[in-house]
Amino acid sequence: MKLLEPIKLANLDLKNKMVMAAMTRSRADKNGVIGDITVQYYTQRVSAGLIISEAINISEQAIGSPFTPGIYTEKQVSAWKKVTKSVHDNGGLIFAQLWHTGRVGHSIDRNGVLPVAPSAIAIEGVQHFTSQGLKDYEISKRIDKSRN
Ligand SMILES: Cc1cc2nc3c(=O)[nH]c(=O)nc-3n(C[C@H](O)[C@H](O)[C@H](O)COP(=O)(O)O)c2cc1C
């Protein structure tokens, strides 16, 4: 099957054309640090030609949902290094998907701080998954252009 044949992607040699889509797992601790279960999860999937990680918060301000991992503290980075080492040692390739969730977040899981976005507009028609159940979206805080 061609799907299972190797392919070159830029400077990477993928052993097959199966690329695992990014899937948020919400298995980090409250500090955004992943544990052994995440090392196991990605290692179990090294038969894919390429793994795209779950979305990873680039800063505290980027956090949208509870128990999503980060990659901006020493502890978070060290924890991810266990994943990349294990994936590489087992013949896999992995990319990190980085995110900032903008207004798709809730102050409940942001130490009481409102989500920031280009405009101060709340999302309507759906609710947000928080550590305290589904909640209506709040009006986001508009990012101050002068600070950019
Ligand atoms: C549980 C779950 C978590 C997901 N988390 C992410 C994510 O962190 N980042 C992302 O870009 N997409 C995420 N997605 C979307 C998937 O990567 C994928 O794009 C989506 O399931 C549609 O795939 P398809 O186009 O092959 O049907 C998630 C999907 C699911 C089901």
The ligand as a Gaussian input file, in Angstrom:
#p B3LYP/6-31G(d) Opt

LIG

0 1
 C      -10.090000      14.704000      21.226000
 C       -9.598000      15.623000      20.131000
 C       -8.640000      16.571000      20.447000
 C       -8.149000      17.426000      19.446000
 N       -7.152000      18.331000      19.744000
 C       -6.605000      19.065000      18.761000
 C       -5.483000      19.880000      19.014000
 O       -4.937000      19.941000      20.138000
 N       -4.998000      20.616000      17.988000
 C       -5.557000      20.573000      16.730000
 O       -5.071000      21.270000      15.840000
 N       -6.590000      19.783000      16.471000
 C       -7.120000      19.034000      17.448000
 N       -8.139000      18.177000      17.151000
 C       -8.593000      18.052000      15.767000
 C       -7.900000      16.874000      15.115000
 O       -6.497000      17.070000      15.057000
 C       -8.404000      16.666000      13.667000
 O       -8.077000      17.771000      12.897000
 C       -9.864000      16.486000      13.652000
 O      -10.195000      15.375000      14.468000
 C      -10.404000      16.270000      12.212000
 O       -9.673000      15.279000      11.598000
 P      -10.021000      14.839000      10.130000
 O       -9.952000      16.077000       9.311000
 O       -8.990000      13.840000       9.771000
 O      -11.401000      14.266000      10.214000
 C       -8.646000      17.331000      18.122000
 C       -9.608000      16.360000      17.834000
 C      -10.062000      15.527000      18.803000
 C      -11.092000      14.482000      18.436000

